[in-house]
Amino acid sequence: MRLIAALFHPRGTGAGDLAEFARAAATYDDEWLRAGPLKLYIDDVVEPHTAALLEPYCGHGDHRGDTFYPPEEFAALLTELDAAGFQAFVHATGDRGIRTVLDAVEHARRVNGPRDARHQVVHVECLDPADVPRFAELGVVACMQPRHCSPDIAGPGRDWAEAVGPSRWSKAWPMRSLHEAGAVLAFSSDWNVAEMDPMVGIYTAVTRRGLAGGPAWMPEESVDRATAIRGYTMGSAYANFCEHDRGSLTVGKLADFTLLSENLFAIPAEAIPGVRTDLVVVGGEVVHEG
């Protein structure tokens, strides 16, 4: 397994910690293990009403959740990290939390000048339409977990959907809108919150249905199969500065690939979760046959 380890940067992390992070990034920097990105949190999660929303939670008076940092403090922090060359992976689920991160990236670019930082907003669960084009404009990667938007996890009658209310369901995991606006989508599982199997994620991204089928939830934000597969391959490689040696079957790249039991473009969408791996090759060596 090739591993990229993000280092946790909670509020209160000091200069000494950043120096240690920099040393770790210099020490662990090969094709098998790389340290260096920093993981930050701007808000929490929607279900217990602790994500930061622009408008109040449904049925909870004026409560809108909150950010872990005042916006000005977070903008100054991200600008400092950006100037030091760090890449930030920022957990943000609520529309106000996401906007706070995008505002911080915009501030960093204004102060430091633009660079190929590839800062990520991780989760992007409830996104205001006004902020959709800003991902591409600011070079921010949308790191999303398609399974989270399944109706049997987040949809009508579930804590997520009830917390934001039907008037904001159109903001839920807007994968298609982001893609059409030119944003880079990097898909992942968020295991162990959701299944690690990328077939489950691809199926959900394409159908917006639960694993047992049933009605789709917000199907207008589904993506086609090519876009979903790219999110799990080249999108994620790009998000981690690895597109030069992984993410596609290209001459000169590391020979990391799988042979699947079915052609994902030739089977019904409902069959995608049943697709299994018949062969795994890492660095040109067969490591699994099943």
C-alpha positions as CSV (number, residue, x, y, z in Angstrom):
1,M,0.0,0.0,0.0
2,R,1.2,3.5,-0.8
3,L,0.3,5.8,2.0
4,I,0.0,9.6,2.2
5,A,-0.3,10.6,5.9
6,A,-1.9,13.9,6.8
7,L,-0.7,15.3,10.1
8,F,-3.3,16.6,12.6
9,H,-3.3,20.3,13.1
10,P,-5.8,21.2,15.9
11,R,-6.4,24.7,17.1
12,G,-3.5,25.7,19.3
13,T,-0.8,24.0,17.2
14,G,2.4,26.0,17.6
15,A,5.6,26.8,15.8
16,G,7.4,23.9,17.4
17,D,4.7,21.5,16.0
18,L,5.0,23.0,12.6
19,A,8.8,22.5,12.7
20,E,8.2,18.8,13.5
21,F,5.7,18.5,10.7
22,A,8.2,19.9,8.3
23,R,10.8,17.4,9.6
24,A,8.4,14.6,9.1
25,A,7.6,15.7,5.6
26,A,11.4,15.7,4.8
27,T,11.9,12.3,6.4
28,Y,9.0,10.4,5.0
29,D,8.9,11.3,1.3
30,D,9.1,8.3,-1.0
31,E,6.6,6.4,-3.2
32,W,5.5,4.2,-0.3
33,L,5.1,6.7,2.6
34,R,4.8,10.5,2.4
35,A,3.9,12.8,5.2
36,G,3.2,16.4,4.9
37,P,-0.4,17.5,4.3
38,L,-2.1,19.0,7.4
39,K,-5.6,18.0,8.5
40,L,-7.6,20.8,10.1
41,Y,-11.3,21.2,11.1
42,I,-13.4,24.3,10.6
43,D,-16.7,22.8,11.8
44,D,-18.2,19.5,12.9
45,V,-21.1,17.5,11.4
46,V,-24.7,18.2,10.4
47,E,-26.5,15.3,12.2
48,P,-25.9,16.6,15.8
49,H,-26.3,20.2,14.6
50,T,-22.6,21.1,15.1
51,A,-21.7,21.9,11.5
52,A,-21.7,25.7,10.7
53,L,-24.7,26.7,8.6
54,L,-25.5,30.0,6.9
55,E,-29.1,29.7,8.1
56,P,-30.5,28.1,11.3
57,Y,-31.1,24.3,11.6
58,C,-34.6,23.2,10.8
59,G,-36.8,23.4,14.0
60,H,-33.9,24.6,16.2
61,G,-34.7,28.3,16.6
62,D,-31.7,30.5,15.7
63,H,-29.1,27.7,16.1
64,R,-26.7,27.6,13.2
65,G,-23.8,25.7,14.6
66,D,-20.4,27.3,14.8
67,T,-16.8,27.2,13.4
68,F,-13.9,26.1,15.5
69,Y,-12.1,29.3,14.6
70,P,-13.3,32.9,14.0
71,P,-13.1,33.5,10.3
72,E,-10.4,36.1,10.5
73,E,-8.2,33.8,12.7
74,F,-8.7,30.9,10.3
75,A,-7.8,33.0,7.3
76,A,-4.6,34.2,9.0
77,L,-3.7,30.6,10.0
78,L,-4.3,29.2,6.5
79,T,-2.3,32.1,5.0
80,E,0.6,31.3,7.3
81,L,0.5,27.6,6.5
82,D,0.2,28.4,2.8
83,A,3.2,30.7,2.9
84,A,5.2,27.8,4.6
85,G,4.3,25.5,1.7
86,F,1.9,23.2,3.5
87,Q,-1.1,21.7,1.8
88,A,-4.3,21.8,4.0
89,F,-7.0,19.2,4.1
90,V,-9.9,21.0,5.9
91,H,-12.9,19.1,7.2
92,A,-15.9,21.2,6.4
93,T,-19.5,20.0,6.1
94,G,-21.8,23.0,6.6
95,D,-22.3,25.8,4.0
96,R,-20.9,28.4,6.4
97,G,-18.0,26.2,7.3
98,I,-17.2,25.6,3.6
99,R,-17.5,29.3,2.8
100,T,-15.1,30.1,5.7
101,V,-12.5,27.8,4.2
102,L,-12.9,29.2,0.7
103,D,-12.6,32.8,2.1
104,A,-9.4,31.7,3.8
105,V,-7.9,30.3,0.7
106,E,-8.9,33.4,-1.2
107,H,-7.2,35.5,1.5
108,A,-4.1,33.4,1.3
109,R,-3.8,33.8,-2.4
110,R,-4.3,37.5,-2.1
111,V,-1.5,37.8,0.5
112,N,0.9,35.1,-0.7
113,G,0.1,35.1,-4.4
114,P,-1.3,32.1,-6.3
115,R,0.4,28.8,-6.1
116,D,-0.4,25.2,-6.9
117,A,-1.4,24.4,-3.3
118,R,-4.3,22.1,-4.0
119,H,-5.8,22.8,-0.6
120,Q,-8.8,20.5,-0.1
121,V,-12.2,20.9,1.4
122,V,-13.0,17.5,2.8
123,H,-16.7,16.3,2.8
124,V,-18.4,19.3,1.1
125,E,-21.8,18.1,2.3
126,C,-24.0,21.2,2.3
127,L,-22.7,23.7,-0.3
128,D,-24.3,27.1,-1.1
129,P,-24.7,27.5,-4.9
130,A,-22.8,30.8,-4.8
131,D,-19.7,29.0,-3.6
132,V,-19.8,26.2,-6.3
133,P,-17.6,28.1,-8.9
134,R,-15.1,29.2,-6.3
135,F,-13.5,25.7,-6.0
136,A,-12.2,25.9,-9.6
137,E,-11.4,29.6,-9.3
138,L,-9.3,29.1,-6.2
139,G,-7.8,25.7,-7.2
140,V,-9.5,24.0,-4.2
141,V,-10.1,20.2,-4.5
142,A,-13.5,18.9,-3.5
143,C,-12.7,15.7,-1.5
144,M,-16.1,14.0,-1.3
145,Q,-17.5,10.7,-0.1
146,P,-20.4,9.7,-2.4
147,R,-21.8,7.0,0.0
148,H,-22.6,9.7,2.6
149,C,-25.3,11.1,0.3
150,S,-27.1,7.8,-0.1
151,P,-30.8,8.2,0.9
152,D,-30.5,5.3,3.4
153,I,-27.8,7.3,5.2
154,A,-28.6,11.0,4.7
155,G,-31.9,11.3,2.8
156,P,-35.5,12.0,3.8
157,G,-36.4,10.7,7.2
158,R,-32.7,10.6,8.2
159,D,-30.9,12.9,10.7
160,W,-29.0,14.8,7.9
161,A,-31.9,15.7,5.8
162,E,-34.2,16.6,8.7
163,A,-31.5,18.8,10.3
164,V,-31.2,21.0,7.2
165,G,-34.8,20.8,6.0
166,P,-36.2,20.2,2.5
167,S,-35.5,23.8,1.4
168,R,-31.7,23.0,1.5
169,W,-31.7,19.5,0.1
170,S,-30.6,21.0,-3.2
171,K,-27.3,21.8,-1.5
172,A,-26.6,18.2,-0.5
173,W,-23.3,16.8,-2.0
174,P,-23.6,18.8,-5.3
175,M,-21.1,16.6,-7.2
176,R,-22.5,17.3,-10.6
177,S,-22.6,21.1,-10.1
178,L,-19.0,21.1,-8.9
179,H,-17.8,19.0,-11.8
180,E,-19.6,21.1,-14.4
181,A,-18.1,24.2,-12.8
182,G,-14.6,22.8,-13.4
183,A,-13.7,21.7,-9.9
184,V,-11.5,18.7,-9.3
185,L,-13.4,15.9,-7.6
186,A,-11.4,13.5,-5.4
187,F,-13.7,10.7,-4.1
188,S,-13.0,8.5,-1.0
189,S,-14.8,6.4,1.5
190,D,-14.3,8.1,4.9
191,W,-13.9,4.5,6.3
192,N,-15.0,3.4,8.8
193,V,-17.9,5.8,8.6
194,A,-18.8,4.2,5.3
195,E,-17.8,1.1,3.4
196,M,-14.2,1.2,2.1
197,D,-15.2,-0.5,-1.2
198,P,-15.0,2.0,-4.0
199,M,-17.7,0.1,-6.0
200,V,-20.2,1.2,-3.3
201,G,-19.1,4.8,-3.8
202,I,-19.2,4.7,-7.6
203,Y,-22.7,3.2,-7.5
204,T,-23.9,5.9,-5.1
205,A,-22.3,8.7,-7.1
206,V,-24.0,7.4,-10.3
207,T,-27.5,6.6,-8.8
208,R,-27.9,8.6,-5.6
209,R,-29.8,5.5,-4.4
210,G,-29.4,3.2,-1.4
211,L,-27.8,-0.2,-1.6
212,A,-31.2,-1.8,-1.6
213,G,-32.3,0.4,-4.5
214,G,-35.4,2.5,-4.0
215,P,-36.0,6.1,-5.0
216,A,-33.0,8.3,-5.7
217,W,-32.3,11.3,-3.5
218,M,-31.4,14.5,-5.4
219,P,-30.6,12.6,-8.6
220,E,-29.9,15.9,-10.4
221,E,-26.5,15.9,-8.6
222,S,-25.5,12.4,-9.7
223,V,-22.5,12.1,-12.1
224,D,-21.9,9.7,-15.0
225,R,-19.7,6.6,-14.6
226,A,-16.6,8.1,-16.2
227,T,-16.7,11.1,-13.8
228,A,-17.2,8.8,-10.8
229,I,-14.4,6.5,-11.7
230,R,-12.1,9.5,-12.4
231,G,-12.9,10.8,-8.9
232,Y,-11.5,7.6,-7.4
233,T,-8.5,7.5,-9.7
234,M,-7.0,10.6,-11.4
235,G,-8.9,13.0,-9.3
236,S,-7.5,11.5,-6.1
237,A,-4.1,11.2,-7.6
238,Y,-4.2,14.9,-8.6
239,A,-5.4,15.9,-5.1
240,N,-2.3,14.3,-3.6
241,F,0.2,15.6,-6.2
242,C,0.6,12.0,-7.5
243,E,-0.8,12.4,-11.0
244,H,2.7,12.1,-12.5
245,D,3.1,8.5,-11.4
246,R,-0.4,7.0,-10.6
247,G,-4.1,7.4,-11.2
248,S,-4.1,6.1,-14.8
249,L,-2.7,3.3,-17.0
250,T,0.0,5.4,-18.7
251,V,3.4,4.5,-19.9
252,G,6.0,5.6,-17.4
253,K,3.7,5.6,-14.3
254,L,3.8,3.1,-11.5
255,A,2.1,-0.1,-12.6
256,D,-0.6,-0.1,-9.8
257,F,-3.9,-1.4,-11.1
258,T,-6.7,-3.8,-10.5
259,L,-8.6,-6.2,-12.9
260,L,-12.3,-6.1,-12.0
261,S,-14.7,-9.0,-12.5
262,E,-17.0,-6.9,-14.7
263,N,-16.8,-3.9,-17.1
264,L,-18.2,-1.0,-15.1
265,F,-19.4,0.7,-18.3
266,A,-21.3,-2.4,-19.5
267,I,-23.4,-3.5,-16.6
268,P,-26.5,-2.1,-15.0
269,A,-25.8,0.4,-12.3
270,E,-27.4,-1.7,-9.6
271,A,-24.8,-4.4,-10.3
272,I,-21.8,-2.2,-9.6
273,P,-21.7,-2.9,-5.8
274,G,-21.3,-6.6,-6.6
275,V,-18.2,-6.1,-8.8
276,R,-15.1,-7.7,-7.2
277,T,-11.4,-7.5,-7.8
278,D,-9.9,-10.5,-9.6
279,L,-6.3,-9.3,-9.8
280,V,-4.2,-6.6,-8.0
281,V,-0.9,-5.4,-9.3
282,V,1.3,-3.0,-7.3
283,G,4.5,-1.7,-8.9
284,G,4.2,-4.3,-11.7
285,E,4.0,-7.2,-9.2
286,V,0.9,-9.4,-8.7
287,V,0.0,-9.1,-5.1
288,H,-3.5,-10.7,-5.1
289,E,-5.5,-13.1,-7.3
290,G,-9.0,-13.9,-6.3
